[in-house]
Amino acid sequence: MSEPLRDVFIHPSACVDAGSVIGPGTRIWHFCHVMGGAVIGSGCSIGQNVFVASGAKVGDRVKIQNNVSLYDGVELDDDVFCGPSCVFTNVKNPRAELSRKHSFVSTRVRRGATLGANATLICGADLGRYALVGAGSVVSGSHPDYALLLGVPARQVGWVSRHGHRLHERDDAGNLLCPESGFRYRESTSGTLTCLDQPEDLPLPATPA
C-alpha cells in the first residue's frame, strides 16, 4: 500500500498489492486478492476468496461474502451487501482471442442494495438504492430504488423496504408500510418509491441493544 493502513485486518493468506487504498476498520479474510489501484472504504468485510481489481471501487460498510470477484468498472456504494458467489461482468462480448480491455462497461450498485447468493449482474447494470436481487437472479439494465428483482432474466416483482421486507400492507393514505420499522413508502405515478420517514442518503437510526 502507498500509505500505512490504520486499524485494518488482513489475513496472512490474503494478498493486498501496493497502491490499493483501504479504509480503517475494514477486514480482509482468507485468500483474498486486492490489486493496486483498488479502493475499499472503511468498515467493510471482505469474505474469503474475494478478488478486487485495480479499477473497482467499494464504499463504506460494504459486506462482500465468499467467492465474489469485483472487476474493473464495478462500483459499490456504501452499505451494499453482496451474497456468496454473486457474479459481476465487465465485457458484453468477451472473446479469448481478442483483447477487450478498452471495452469495459461499468456497473453501479447504489447505497444499501442487496445481491442474493449466486445473483449475476451483467455489465452496464445500475441498481437503485436499497434494491434487492433474489438468489440466482440475472440482472441487466437500470432499476429504481427499493425494487425487488427476481428471476432469469430478472424482473421487478414488487418493492422492498430499507429494512429488506417485501411491501404489501398499506395505511389509510395508501402508503406502503414496512412491517419491521413502520416506515411509510409512497409510490409515484412514474414508477418510483420514496420513503417518507427517512431520507435515503442518511444512516438508519440506531436500534436499541
N, C-alpha and C positions, 0 to 999 in steps of 0.2 A: 504494500500500500504506500501511497505517496506521503501519508502522514500517520502518526501513531493512532491506533484505534482506542477509543475510550469506552470502557465498560462493554466490550463486545466479546461474546463467547464464540470461539471457533474450535470445533472438534479436531483433534490431532489428525484424523484421517481426511479432513477437508482440505481443498486446495483453493486458496484465495490469492489471486495474482496481484502483483504490484500495479498500482494505478486504479484499483477499484475504490469506491467510496462507500463506506458502511457506517450507518448512524449508531449512536450509543444505545445500549440495551438490546441490540439485535443478537440472536442466537443462530448459529450456523452448524448444522449437525452432520452426521457421518457421511462421508463420501461425496460431499458437495463439491462443485467447481464453480467459482465466481471469477470471471475473466476481468482483466484490466479494462477499465472504462465503464464497467457496470456501476450503477448507482442503486444502493439499497438504503432505505430510510431507517429511522430509529424505531426500536421496539418491535422489530419483525421476528418471526420464527420461520426459519428456512429448514424444512424437514430433510430427511435422509435422501441422498441420491438426487439432489436438485442441481440443475445447471442454469447459470445466469450468464448470458452472453454479454459482450462488451457494449452492445448498443441497447441493452434492456434497462428499464427504469422501474424501480419499485418504491412506492411511497412509504409512509409511516404505518406501523402497527399491522402490516400485512402478514397473513398466515399462509404459507405455502406448504402443503403436505407432501408426502414422499413421492418421488419419481415424476417430477414436473420439470420441463425444460422451457426456459424463457429465452427466446431467440431475439436477434436484433430486430428492433421495431416494436417489441412488446412493451407496453406501458401500463402498470398497475397503479391506480391512485391509492390514497390512504384507506386502510381498513378493508381491503379486499381479502376474500378467502378463496383459495384455490384447493379444491379437494384432491385426494390421492389420484395420481396418474392422469390428471386432466392434461389436455394437449393444446399447444399453440402452434400455428404455422406462420411462415412469413413469405412464402412464394406460392403464387396461384398455379403456376405451370412448371413444376420442377422437372429437370432432366439431368441425369447423372453426367452426360457427356457435354452439357452446356453450363457455363457459369451464369448464375442469376443474381450475383452479389449486388448488382446495380438495379435489381428489380424487386427489392424487398418492399412489402406492403405492411404498413403499421397497423397495430391492433391496440385498442384502448379499452380498458376495463375501469369504469369510474367508481368513485368512492362508495365503499360499503357493499359492493356487489359480491355475489357468491357463485362459484362454479362448482357443481357437484362432481363426485368421483367419476373419472373417465369421460367427462364432457370434453368436447372439441370446439375450439374457436378457430374458424377459418380466417386467415389474414384479411384485414380490412374491416373486421367486426368492430363495432363501437357499442359497448354495453353500458346502459344508463346506470345512474346511482341506485344502489340497493336492489337492483335486479337480481333474480335468482334463476340459475340454469340447472335443470334437473340432471341427475346422474345419467351419463351416457348420451346426452343430447348433443346435437351438432349444430352450431350457431354460425350464421353469417349475417352480414348487413348490420344496420343500426336498430337499436331497440330502446324504448323510453325508460325513464326512471321507474323503479318498482315493478317492472314487467316480470311475469312468471313464464319461463320458456321451457317447453318440454318437447321431446320427440326428435326424429331424424327424417327430414330436416326439422329443426326446432321452430315451433310456432308459439306465439303468445296465447296462453290459455286463460289468463287472468292477471290478478295483481297480488303482490305480497307487501306486507308492511315492513317498516325498517327493522322490526324485530324478527322478521323471517316467517311470518304467518300468512297463509293464504287469506285474502279478504273476502268475506261473504256478508257478514252482518252489517246492517245499516242503522243509523239513528233516525230520528223523526224528520231531520232535514235532508235525508238521503245520502249523507256522508258514510263512507265505509269505515268500519271500526276495527282496530287491532284488538284481538282478544286478550293479549298479554298486557299491553300498555294503556289501552283505551284511547290512543291517538286517533284522531279523525283524519280521513283522507277524502279529498274531493276530486271527482272525475271531471275533466273538461270535455267540451264538445269536439275538441281537436284530438282526443285520444291520449291525453296525458293525465297523470295523477300527481296531486300535491298534498303534502302533509300540512294540516292546518295548525298543528300544535308544536312542531319542532322544525326549524329551518334545516334543510337538507345538508348544509355545509357546517353545521355545528355538532359537536360531540353530544352523545346522549347523556342525559342527567345520570349521575352516579346512582347505582342501585344499593339499597341497604345491605349490609353484610349479613 
